Amino acid sequence: NPEDPRNWGYTHSIAMIRDIFGSRMFPLTLAGLEGATKQLSRKH
């Protein structure tokens, strides 16, 4: 998500996506991309 995570609660469309993806939503930063990559590489 390109928006700052501190602002995610203030946008209705982001809140809807966050409800769907839960903790699997990451900011579009190097740390966020690293977290997303780690999440995708985990076996469920």
PQR file with spaces between the fields and no chain letter, atoms N, CA, C, O and H, PARSE charges and radii, in Angstrom:
ATOM       1  N    ASN     1       0.842   -1.167    0.000 -0.4000 1.5000
ATOM       2  CA   ASN     1       0.000    0.000    0.000 -0.0000 2.0000
ATOM       3  C    ASN     1       0.894    1.239    0.000  0.5500 1.7000
ATOM       4  O    ASN     1       1.753    1.362    0.873 -0.5500 1.4000
ATOM       5  N    PRO     2       0.723    2.144   -0.932 -0.5600 1.5000
ATOM       6  CA   PRO     2       1.575    3.329   -0.992  0.2800 2.0000
ATOM       7  C    PRO     2       1.259    4.376    0.078  0.5500 1.7000
ATOM       8  O    PRO     2       2.077    5.262    0.325 -0.5500 1.4000
ATOM       9  N    GLU     3       0.095    4.291    0.713 -0.4000 1.5000
ATOM      10  CA   GLU     3      -0.252    5.246    1.770 -0.0000 2.0000
ATOM      11  C    GLU     3       0.516    4.929    3.049  0.5500 1.7000
ATOM      12  O    GLU     3       0.847    3.772    3.310 -0.5500 1.4000
ATOM      13  H    GLU     3      -0.570    3.571    0.512  0.4000 1.0000
ATOM      14  N    ASP     4       0.793    5.945    3.835 -0.4000 1.5000
ATOM      15  CA   ASP     4       1.435    5.766    5.133 -0.0000 2.0000
ATOM      16  C    ASP     4       0.530    4.912    6.024  0.5500 1.7000
ATOM      17  O    ASP     4      -0.659    5.211    6.142 -0.5500 1.4000
ATOM      18  H    ASP     4       0.524    6.884    3.623  0.4000 1.0000
ATOM      19  N    PRO     5       1.060    3.854    6.655 -0.5600 1.5000
ATOM      20  CA   PRO     5       0.229    2.983    7.495  0.2800 2.0000
ATOM      21  C    PRO     5      -0.526    3.727    8.597  0.5500 1.7000
ATOM      22  O    PRO     5      -1.578    3.267    9.043 -0.5500 1.4000
ATOM      23  N    ARG     6      -0.004    4.865    9.038 -0.4000 1.5000
ATOM      24  CA   ARG     6      -0.705    5.649   10.069 -0.0000 2.0000
ATOM      25  C    ARG     6      -2.026    6.204    9.546  0.5500 1.7000
ATOM      26  O    ARG     6      -2.905    6.552   10.335 -0.5500 1.4000
ATOM      27  H    ARG     6       0.850    5.239    8.676  0.4000 1.0000
ATOM      28  N    ASN     7      -2.174    6.289    8.229 -0.4000 1.5000
ATOM      29  CA   ASN     7      -3.390    6.841    7.633 -0.0000 2.0000
ATOM      30  C    ASN     7      -4.365    5.778    7.144  0.5500 1.7000
ATOM      31  O    ASN     7      -5.436    6.118    6.639 -0.5500 1.4000
ATOM      32  H    ASN     7      -1.460    6.006    7.588  0.4000 1.0000
ATOM      33  N    TRP     8      -4.023    4.505    7.279 -0.4000 1.5000
ATOM      34  CA   TRP     8      -4.857    3.438    6.739 -0.0000 2.0000
ATOM      35  C    TRP     8      -6.248    3.421    7.344  0.5500 1.7000
ATOM      36  O    TRP     8      -7.195    3.019    6.668 -0.5500 1.4000
ATOM      37  H    TRP     8      -3.153    4.229    7.689  0.4000 1.0000
ATOM      38  N    GLY     9      -6.405    3.836    8.574 -0.4000 1.5000
ATOM      39  CA   GLY     9      -7.710    3.808    9.226 -0.0000 2.0000
ATOM      40  C    GLY     9      -8.645    4.926    8.799  0.5500 1.7000
ATOM      41  O    GLY     9      -9.818    4.923    9.175 -0.5500 1.4000
ATOM      42  H    GLY     9      -5.636    4.162    9.123  0.4000 1.0000
ATOM      43  N    TYR    10      -8.155    5.875    8.027 -0.4000 1.5000
ATOM      44  CA   TYR    10      -8.958    7.041    7.662 -0.0000 2.0000
ATOM      45  C    TYR    10      -9.538    6.982    6.250  0.5500 1.7000
ATOM      46  O    TYR    10     -10.287    7.873    5.852 -0.5500 1.4000
ATOM      47  H    TYR    10      -7.202    5.878    7.722  0.4000 1.0000
ATOM      48  N    THR    11      -9.201    5.948    5.495 -0.4000 1.5000
ATOM      49  CA   THR    11      -9.687    5.818    4.123 -0.0000 2.0000
ATOM      50  C    THR    11     -10.561    4.575    4.024  0.5500 1.7000
ATOM      51  O    THR    11     -10.120    3.469    4.337 -0.5500 1.4000
ATOM      52  H    THR    11      -8.592    5.224    5.818  0.4000 1.0000
ATOM      53  N    HIS    12     -11.803    4.762    3.589 -0.4000 1.5000
ATOM      54  CA   HIS    12     -12.767    3.666    3.570 -0.0000 2.0000
ATOM      55  C    HIS    12     -12.306    2.502    2.694  0.5500 1.7000
ATOM      56  O    HIS    12     -12.421    1.343    3.095 -0.5500 1.4000
ATOM      57  H    HIS    12     -12.161    5.660    3.335  0.4000 1.0000
ATOM      58  N    SER    13     -11.790    2.796    1.512 -0.4000 1.5000
ATOM      59  CA   SER    13     -11.383    1.703    0.615 -0.0000 2.0000
ATOM      60  C    SER    13     -10.202    0.925    1.193  0.5500 1.7000
ATOM      61  O    SER    13     -10.138   -0.296    1.050 -0.5500 1.4000
ATOM      62  H    SER    13     -11.697    3.737    1.187  0.4000 1.0000
ATOM      63  N    ILE    14      -9.269    1.616    1.843 -0.4000 1.5000
ATOM      64  CA   ILE    14      -8.143    0.923    2.469 -0.0000 2.0000
ATOM      65  C    ILE    14      -8.642    0.074    3.627  0.5500 1.7000
ATOM      66  O    ILE    14      -8.168   -1.046    3.819 -0.5500 1.4000
ATOM      67  H    ILE    14      -9.321    2.608    1.959  0.4000 1.0000
ATOM      68  N    ALA    15      -9.583    0.584    4.395 -0.4000 1.5000
ATOM      69  CA   ALA    15     -10.154   -0.185    5.508 -0.0000 2.0000
ATOM      70  C    ALA    15     -10.837   -1.450    5.000  0.5500 1.7000
ATOM      71  O    ALA    15     -10.734   -2.503    5.630 -0.5500 1.4000
ATOM      72  H    ALA    15      -9.968    1.494    4.239  0.4000 1.0000
ATOM      73  N    MET    16     -11.528   -1.359    3.875 -0.4000 1.5000
ATOM      74  CA   MET    16     -12.190   -2.536    3.305 -0.0000 2.0000
ATOM      75  C    MET    16     -11.158   -3.587    2.883  0.5500 1.7000
ATOM      76  O    MET    16     -11.333   -4.777    3.147 -0.5500 1.4000
ATOM      77  H    MET    16     -11.612   -0.504    3.363  0.4000 1.0000
ATOM      78  N    ILE    17     -10.097   -3.145    2.234 -0.4000 1.5000
ATOM      79  CA   ILE    17      -9.045   -4.072    1.809 -0.0000 2.0000
ATOM      80  C    ILE    17      -8.347   -4.668    3.024  0.5500 1.7000
ATOM      81  O    ILE    17      -8.014   -5.853    3.036 -0.5500 1.4000
ATOM      82  H    ILE    17      -9.955   -2.179    2.020  0.4000 1.0000
ATOM      83  N    ARG    18      -8.128   -3.850    4.041 -0.4000 1.5000
ATOM      84  CA   ARG    18      -7.490   -4.334    5.264 -0.0000 2.0000
ATOM      85  C    ARG    18      -8.350   -5.395    5.944  0.5500 1.7000
ATOM      86  O    ARG    18      -7.818   -6.356    6.501 -0.5500 1.4000
ATOM      87  H    ARG    18      -8.398   -2.888    4.031  0.4000 1.0000
ATOM      88  N    ASP    19      -9.656   -5.234    5.906 -0.4000 1.5000
ATOM      89  CA   ASP    19     -10.557   -6.247    6.465 -0.0000 2.0000
ATOM      90  C    ASP    19     -10.409   -7.577    5.730  0.5500 1.7000
ATOM      91  O    ASP    19     -10.479   -8.643    6.341 -0.5500 1.4000
ATOM      92  H    ASP    19     -10.087   -4.453    5.454  0.4000 1.0000
ATOM      93  N    ILE    20     -10.208   -7.509    4.434 -0.4000 1.5000
ATOM      94  CA   ILE    20     -10.071   -8.730    3.632 -0.0000 2.0000
ATOM      95  C    ILE    20      -8.710   -9.389    3.861  0.5500 1.7000
ATOM      96  O    ILE    20      -8.632  -10.598    4.080 -0.5500 1.4000
ATOM      97  H    ILE    20     -10.151   -6.643    3.937  0.4000 1.0000
ATOM      98  N    PHE    21      -7.646   -8.599    3.810 -0.4000 1.5000
ATOM      99  CA   PHE    21      -6.300   -9.157    3.883 -0.0000 2.0000
ATOM     100  C    PHE    21      -5.745   -9.245    5.296  0.5500 1.7000
ATOM     101  O    PHE    21      -4.771   -9.962    5.529 -0.5500 1.4000
ATOM     102  H    PHE    21      -7.709   -7.617    3.632  0.4000 1.0000
ATOM     103  N    GLY    22      -6.336   -8.543    6.233 -0.4000 1.5000
ATOM     104  CA   GLY    22      -5.887   -8.606    7.620 -0.0000 2.0000
ATOM     105  C    GLY    22      -4.439   -8.202    7.781  0.5500 1.7000
ATOM     106  O    GLY    22      -4.020   -7.147    7.304 -0.5500 1.4000
ATOM     107  H    GLY    22      -7.127   -7.961    6.044  0.4000 1.0000
ATOM     108  N    SER    23      -3.678   -9.043    8.456 -0.4000 1.5000
ATOM     109  CA   SER    23      -2.279   -8.720    8.749 -0.0000 2.0000
ATOM     110  C    SER    23      -1.369   -8.910    7.539  0.5500 1.7000
ATOM     111  O    SER    23      -0.154   -8.750    7.649 -0.5500 1.4000
ATOM     112  H    SER    23      -4.019   -9.900    8.844  0.4000 1.0000
ATOM     113  N    ARG    24      -1.940   -9.248    6.398 -0.4000 1.5000
ATOM     114  CA   ARG    24      -1.128   -9.464    5.191 -0.0000 2.0000
ATOM     115  C    ARG    24      -1.034   -8.214    4.326  0.5500 1.7000
ATOM     116  O    ARG    24      -0.672   -8.311    3.154 -0.5500 1.4000
ATOM     117  H    ARG    24      -2.928   -9.378    6.308  0.4000 1.0000
ATOM     118  N    MET    25      -1.346   -7.060    4.867 -0.4000 1.5000
ATOM     119  CA   MET    25      -1.238   -5.815    4.120 -0.0000 2.0000
ATOM     120  C    MET    25       0.040   -5.100    4.569  0.5500 1.7000
ATOM     121  O    MET    25       0.272   -4.932    5.766 -0.5500 1.4000
ATOM     122  H    MET    25      -1.641   -6.981    5.820  0.4000 1.0000
ATOM     123  N    PHE    26       0.858   -4.685    3.615 -0.4000 1.5000
ATOM     124  CA   PHE    26       2.159   -4.116    3.917 -0.0000 2.0000
ATOM     125  C    PHE    26       2.321   -2.770    3.217  0.5500 1.7000
ATOM     126  O    PHE    26       1.766   -2.560    2.139 -0.5500 1.4000
ATOM     127  H    PHE    26       0.670   -4.822    2.643  0.4000 1.0000
ATOM     128  N    PRO    27       3.087   -1.848    3.834 -0.5600 1.5000
ATOM     129  CA   PRO    27       3.348   -0.564    3.182  0.2800 2.0000
ATOM     130  C    PRO    27       4.329   -0.739    2.021  0.5500 1.7000
ATOM     131  O    PRO    27       5.098   -1.700    1.989 -0.5500 1.4000
ATOM     132  N    LEU    28       4.296    0.173    1.094 -0.4000 1.5000
ATOM     133  CA   LEU    28       5.184    0.124   -0.067 -0.0000 2.0000
ATOM     134  C    LEU    28       6.500    0.821    0.292  0.5500 1.7000
ATOM     135  O    LEU    28       6.807    1.912   -0.188 -0.5500 1.4000
ATOM     136  H    LEU    28       3.672    0.954    1.120  0.4000 1.0000
ATOM     137  N    THR    29       7.255    0.151    1.147 -0.4000 1.5000
ATOM     138  CA   THR    29       8.584    0.592    1.571 -0.0000 2.0000
ATOM     139  C    THR    29       9.502   -0.619    1.469  0.5500 1.7000
ATOM     140  O    THR    29       9.035   -1.731    1.226 -0.5500 1.4000
ATOM     141  H    THR    29       7.006   -0.735    1.537  0.4000 1.0000
ATOM     142  N    LEU    30      10.796   -0.413    1.650 -0.4000 1.5000
ATOM     143  CA   LEU    30      11.707   -1.558    1.620 -0.0000 2.0000
ATOM     144  C    LEU    30      11.367   -2.552    2.726  0.5500 1.7000
ATOM     145  O    LEU    30      11.354   -3.761    2.495 -0.5500 1.4000
ATOM     146  H    LEU    30      11.176    0.491    1.847  0.4000 1.0000
ATOM     147  N    ALA    31      11.093   -2.046    3.924 -0.4000 1.5000
ATOM     148  CA   ALA    31      10.730   -2.929    5.038 -0.0000 2.0000
ATOM     149  C    ALA    31       9.402   -3.626    4.764  0.5500 1.7000
ATOM     150  O    ALA    31       9.238   -4.804    5.083 -0.5500 1.4000
ATOM     151  H    ALA    31      11.104   -1.063    4.112  0.4000 1.0000
ATOM     152  N    GLY    32       8.460   -2.905    4.177 -0.4000 1.5000
ATOM     153  CA   GLY    32       7.171   -3.497    3.848 -0.0000 2.0000
ATOM     154  C    GLY    32       7.290   -4.573    2.787  0.5500 1.7000
ATOM     155  O    GLY    32       6.651   -5.620    2.882 -0.5500 1.4000
ATOM     156  H    GLY    32       8.593   -1.948    3.918  0.4000 1.0000
ATOM     157  N    LEU    33       8.107   -4.317    1.776 -0.4000 1.5000
ATOM     158  CA   LEU    33       8.330   -5.324    0.732 -0.0000 2.0000
ATOM     159  C    LEU    33       9.029   -6.554    1.296  0.5500 1.7000
ATOM     160  O    LEU    33       8.734   -7.680    0.896 -0.5500 1.4000
ATOM     161  H    LEU    33       8.626   -3.465    1.698  0.4000 1.0000
ATOM     162  N    GLU    34       9.952   -6.337    2.221 -0.4000 1.5000
ATOM     163  CA   GLU    34      10.625   -7.468    2.864 -0.0000 2.0000
ATOM     164  C    GLU    34       9.619   -8.286    3.676  0.5500 1.7000
ATOM     165  O    GLU    34       9.627   -9.516    3.625 -0.5500 1.4000
ATOM     166  H    GLU    34      10.192   -5.422    2.546  0.4000 1.0000
ATOM     167  N    GLY    35       8.757   -7.598    4.425 -0.4000 1.5000
ATOM     168  CA   GLY    35       7.735   -8.299    5.200 -0.0000 2.0000
ATOM     169  C    GLY    35       6.767   -9.066    4.318  0.5500 1.7000
ATOM     170  O    GLY    35       6.380  -10.189    4.642 -0.5500 1.4000
ATOM     171  H    GLY    35       8.750   -6.599    4.466  0.4000 1.0000
ATOM     172  N    ALA    36       6.379   -8.468    3.212 -0.4000 1.5000
ATOM     173  CA   ALA    36       5.462   -9.133    2.282 -0.0000 2.0000
ATOM     174  C    ALA    36       6.119  -10.365    1.665  0.5500 1.7000
ATOM     175  O    ALA    36       5.479  -11.405    1.512 -0.5500 1.4000
ATOM     176  H    ALA    36       6.694   -7.556    2.948  0.4000 1.0000
ATOM     177  N    THR    37       7.396  -10.244    1.311 -0.4000 1.5000
ATOM     178  CA   THR    37       8.121  -11.378    0.740 -0.0000 2.0000
ATOM     179  C    THR    37       8.221  -12.514    1.747  0.5500 1.7000
ATOM     180  O    THR    37       8.038  -13.678    1.389 -0.5500 1.4000
ATOM     181  H    THR    37       7.916   -9.399    1.435  0.4000 1.0000
ATOM     182  N    LYS    38       8.509  -12.187    3.002 -0.4000 1.5000
ATOM     183  CA   LYS    38       8.579  -13.217    4.045 -0.0000 2.0000
ATOM     184  C    LYS    38       7.219  -13.882    4.236  0.5500 1.7000
ATOM     185  O    LYS    38       7.131  -15.100    4.392 -0.5500 1.4000
ATOM     186  H    LYS    38       8.657  -11.242    3.292  0.4000 1.0000
ATOM     187  N    GLN    39       6.163  -13.074    4.222 -0.4000 1.5000
ATOM     188  CA   GLN    39       4.811  -13.618    4.384 -0.0000 2.0000
ATOM     189  C    GLN    39       4.471  -14.568    3.241  0.5500 1.7000
ATOM     190  O    GLN    39       3.893  -15.631    3.468 -0.5500 1.4000
ATOM     191  H    GLN    39       6.235  -12.084    4.096  0.4000 1.0000
ATOM     192  N    LEU    40       4.823  -14.195    2.024 -0.4000 1.5000
ATOM     193  CA   LEU    40       4.525  -15.035    0.866 -0.0000 2.0000
ATOM     194  C    LEU    40       5.334  -16.329    0.854  0.5500 1.7000
ATOM     195  O    LEU    40       4.884  -17.339    0.313 -0.5500 1.4000
ATOM     196  H    LEU    40       5.293  -13.331    1.839  0.4000 1.0000
ATOM     197  N    SER    41       6.522  -16.301    1.445 -0.4000 1.5000
ATOM     198  CA   SER    41       7.370  -17.494    1.425 -0.0000 2.0000
ATOM     199  C    SER    41       7.017  -18.495    2.522  0.5500 1.7000
ATOM     200  O    SER    41       7.523  -19.618    2.510 -0.5500 1.4000
ATOM     201  H    SER    41       6.888  -15.480    1.884  0.4000 1.0000
ATOM     202  N    ARG    42       6.161  -18.112    3.469 -0.4000 1.5000
ATOM     203  CA   ARG    42       5.745  -19.031    4.537 -0.0000 2.0000
ATOM     204  C    ARG    42       4.780  -20.065    3.988  0.5500 1.7000
ATOM     205  O    ARG    42       3.954  -19.777    3.122 -0.5500 1.4000
ATOM     206  H    ARG    42       5.750  -17.200    3.479  0.4000 1.0000
ATOM     207  N    LYS    43       4.905  -21.269    4.510 -0.4000 1.5000
ATOM     208  CA   LYS    43       3.952  -22.321    4.146 -0.0000 2.0000
ATOM     209  C    LYS    43       2.786  -22.260    5.111  0.5500 1.7000
ATOM     210  O    LYS    43       2.976  -22.117    6.318 -0.5500 1.4000
ATOM     211  H    LYS    43       5.576  -21.503    5.214  0.4000 1.0000
ATOM     212  N    HIS    44       1.577  -22.369    4.576 -0.4000 1.5000
ATOM     213  CA   HIS    44       0.375  -22.298    5.422 -0.0000 2.0000
ATOM     214  C    HIS    44      -0.219  -23.657    5.598  0.5500 1.7000
ATOM     215  O    HIS    44      -1.236  -23.803    6.277 -0.5500 1.4000
ATOM     216  H    HIS    44       1.423  -22.486    3.595  0.4000 1.0000
